[in-house]
């Protein structure tokens, strides 16, 4: 789903939004596919290098171990299925680089958006995020730092987002879309929680993405029980045989 979402975004927005290279081991019957972002400045390092393997871990291992598809001297974050962890550890050791498992997530998918409940948004002041909201979003994100700003800026400028504004036209709750089409960075300011903003934003964004032909899904960290309950209550279902993981290599 993650690679599919990246390809959908690429076809919709082209290289203008998030320049990437799509690499395969062979064509047309490929076994491994890489979505590789361009690293032109330090902030680009926050962009994931995403890999998909058609249950052929040997091919993936050989590509990582013996090809130059990745620059192993630089920091990078690899998004892959969790079951590749042991193989990646071996490759990293043989390459002489440190590896850390940064996050493990459930993938929740909305298969039937027609079952989403109606949200009365008449009392909500809704908008999309803009560049002036960058600092607020970055400061509130779990992984936010100075070097994540470029990635978040790209998300705000090029991919769908939605927010609830207060009487001063400042965001009090928001949700964004990653380059993979996954919804994420859902957040409500503490003083505005308990008002149903998160549920409203997920519902509105899900309907918007579906109407535009995007896949509707998200990643929820295993320990984030609150978000898991929220999304499943809205009809999202967990992919039981899939765990997404993010592995970082080298020091940032």
Secondary structure, DSSP 8 states (H G I E B T S, - for coil): -HHHHHHHHHHHHGGGTS-EEEEESSSSS-SEEEEEE---SGGGGGS-EEEEESS-HHHHHHHHHHS-SS-TTS-EEEEEEGGGHHHHHHHHHHHT--EEEEEEEEEEE-S-GGGS-----TTS-EE---GGGHHHHHHHSTT--GGGHHHHHHHHHHS--EEEE-TTS-EEEEEEE-TTS-EEEEEE-GGGTTSSHHHHHHHHHHHHHHHTT---EEEEETT-HHHHHHHHHTT-EEEEEEEEEEEEES--
